[in-house]
Amino acid sequence: MLTQEYHMPETGSAPMPPIAASNDNEVIDTRFGKVTLNRKNPVVFPNGLLGFPDKFQYCLTTFPAEKLAKFKLLQSLEDTELSFITLPLELDNKILERADIELGCKDLDIPLKDLTLLLIVTVHRMGDHVRLSVNARAPLFVHAEKRVASQYVFHNPKYDIQHMITL
């Protein structure tokens, strides 16, 4: 299947779930560096994520590498070794069609105004080169107000599991 490469916009991102400032912040070491988590404000995936059905609580935090500031880190609160690089998307973007996003919101009972939309990123190392892809077939739908999320699988084959992107 041919895919179009997505070039990330310089500005703009989906609204991120708020994390309250408190003394409950904790700094942990991850494979990407040190990150700050707030365990009192988890994003809960009641059904887990594909491949990780027994991990339910995550924290969405700033990616520690400055040059990758467009990305967010979805860090498991149950396993410090488990984290995902994610790409926040606007409702109107060049990867997912708005009608499909609206259908996902309807199926998951998430008002569009409360949606934070994320795509899981995969890093492909090819010798000295690094390429990035996102899973456009199974985006993360986060209800920002309730802090509840689901990985929603589109059954439409037009969305690739490895949709290539460039910085």
C-alpha positions as CSV (number, residue, x, y, z in Angstrom):
1,M,0.0,0.0,0.0
2,L,1.4,3.4,-0.9
3,T,1.4,6.0,1.8
4,Q,1.9,9.7,1.8
5,E,4.5,11.0,4.1
6,Y,3.2,13.4,6.7
7,H,5.2,16.6,7.5
8,M,4.5,17.8,11.0
9,P,3.3,21.4,11.3
10,E,5.5,23.8,13.2
11,T,2.8,24.9,15.6
12,G,-0.4,23.7,17.1
13,S,-1.4,20.5,18.9
14,A,-4.4,19.0,20.4
15,P,-5.4,20.1,23.9
16,M,-3.5,18.0,26.4
17,P,-5.3,16.7,29.6
18,P,-4.5,19.1,32.4
19,I,-2.1,17.9,35.1
20,A,-2.5,19.7,38.4
21,A,0.6,21.2,40.0
22,S,1.2,19.6,43.3
23,N,3.7,18.0,45.6
24,D,2.8,14.6,44.1
25,N,5.1,15.1,41.2
26,E,7.8,12.4,40.9
27,V,10.8,12.3,38.6
28,I,11.7,8.9,37.1
29,D,14.4,7.6,34.8
30,T,13.0,6.3,31.5
31,R,14.8,5.0,28.4
32,F,14.3,8.5,27.0
33,G,15.7,10.3,30.0
34,K,14.2,11.8,33.2
35,V,10.5,12.7,33.2
36,T,8.2,14.2,35.7
37,L,5.0,12.3,36.5
38,N,2.0,13.1,38.6
39,R,0.6,9.8,39.8
40,K,-2.6,11.5,41.2
41,N,-3.7,12.5,37.7
42,P,-3.4,9.4,35.6
43,V,-4.9,8.8,32.1
44,V,-6.8,5.6,32.5
45,F,-7.1,3.1,29.7
46,P,-9.9,0.7,31.1
47,N,-9.1,-1.9,28.3
48,G,-5.4,-1.3,28.3
49,L,-3.5,-0.8,25.0
50,L,-3.1,-3.3,22.2
51,G,-0.4,-5.7,23.4
52,F,-0.6,-4.4,26.9
53,P,-4.1,-5.4,28.2
54,D,-3.0,-5.5,31.8
55,K,-1.5,-1.9,32.0
56,F,-4.2,0.7,32.7
57,Q,-2.7,3.8,34.2
58,Y,-0.5,6.2,32.3
59,C,0.8,9.7,32.6
60,L,1.1,12.0,29.6
61,T,4.2,14.1,30.0
62,T,6.6,16.3,28.1
63,F,9.1,14.4,26.0
64,P,12.6,14.9,27.7
65,A,14.5,15.6,24.4
66,E,14.2,19.2,23.5
67,K,14.5,18.6,19.7
68,L,11.4,16.3,20.0
69,A,9.2,18.8,21.9
70,K,6.3,18.2,19.4
71,F,5.9,14.7,20.9
72,K,4.5,13.6,24.3
73,L,5.6,10.6,26.3
74,L,2.8,8.3,27.5
75,Q,4.5,6.7,30.5
76,S,3.0,3.7,32.3
77,L,2.5,4.2,36.0
78,E,2.5,0.5,36.6
79,D,5.7,-0.3,34.8
80,T,8.5,2.3,34.5
81,E,10.0,0.3,31.6
82,L,6.8,0.8,29.5
83,S,6.4,4.1,27.6
84,F,5.3,5.3,24.2
85,I,6.3,8.2,22.2
86,T,3.1,9.9,21.0
87,L,2.2,12.6,18.4
88,P,-0.7,14.9,19.4
89,L,-3.0,15.7,16.5
90,E,-5.4,18.5,15.8
91,L,-9.0,17.5,14.7
92,D,-8.2,18.8,11.2
93,N,-4.9,17.1,10.2
94,K,-3.4,15.4,7.1
95,I,-3.3,11.9,8.6
96,L,-6.9,11.1,9.8
97,E,-10.1,12.3,8.2
98,R,-12.3,14.3,10.5
99,A,-15.3,12.2,9.7
100,D,-13.5,9.1,11.0
101,I,-12.4,11.0,14.2
102,E,-16.0,12.1,14.8
103,L,-17.2,8.5,14.4
104,G,-14.6,7.3,16.9
105,C,-15.7,10.0,19.3
106,K,-19.3,9.0,18.9
107,D,-18.5,5.3,19.5
108,L,-16.5,6.2,22.6
109,D,-18.9,8.8,23.9
110,I,-16.3,11.6,23.8
111,P,-17.4,15.1,22.9
112,L,-15.2,16.6,20.2
113,K,-14.4,19.5,22.5
114,D,-13.0,17.2,25.1
115,L,-10.9,15.1,22.7
116,T,-7.1,14.8,22.9
117,L,-6.0,12.7,19.9
118,L,-2.6,10.9,19.9
119,L,-0.8,8.6,17.6
120,I,1.8,6.1,18.8
121,V,5.2,6.7,17.2
122,T,7.6,4.0,16.1
123,V,11.3,4.8,15.6
124,H,12.9,2.9,12.8
125,R,16.7,2.8,12.9
126,M,18.4,2.0,9.5
127,G,22.1,2.3,9.9
128,D,22.9,5.9,10.5
129,H,19.4,7.0,9.5
130,V,16.3,7.3,11.7
131,R,12.8,7.3,10.3
132,L,9.6,7.8,12.2
133,S,6.2,6.3,11.6
134,V,2.8,6.6,13.4
135,N,0.1,4.1,13.9
136,A,-2.7,5.8,12.0
137,R,-4.9,2.7,12.2
138,A,-5.2,2.7,16.0
139,P,-5.1,6.2,17.4
140,L,-5.5,7.0,21.1
141,F,-8.7,8.9,22.0
142,V,-8.4,10.6,25.3
143,H,-11.4,12.2,27.1
144,A,-9.4,15.2,28.5
145,E,-12.0,16.1,31.1
146,K,-12.5,12.6,32.5
147,R,-8.9,11.5,31.8
148,V,-10.2,8.2,30.4
149,A,-8.8,6.9,27.1
150,S,-9.1,4.1,24.5
151,Q,-7.1,2.9,21.6
152,Y,-9.6,3.0,18.8
153,V,-9.0,0.7,15.8
154,F,-10.2,2.0,12.5
155,H,-11.4,-0.9,10.3
156,N,-10.8,1.2,7.2
157,P,-7.6,-0.1,5.4
158,K,-6.8,3.4,4.2
159,Y,-5.0,4.0,7.5
160,D,-1.6,2.5,7.8
161,I,-0.1,0.9,10.9
162,Q,3.3,2.4,9.8
163,H,2.4,5.8,8.4
164,M,5.8,7.6,7.8
165,I,6.3,11.1,9.1
166,T,9.2,13.6,9.0
167,L,10.2,16.3,11.5
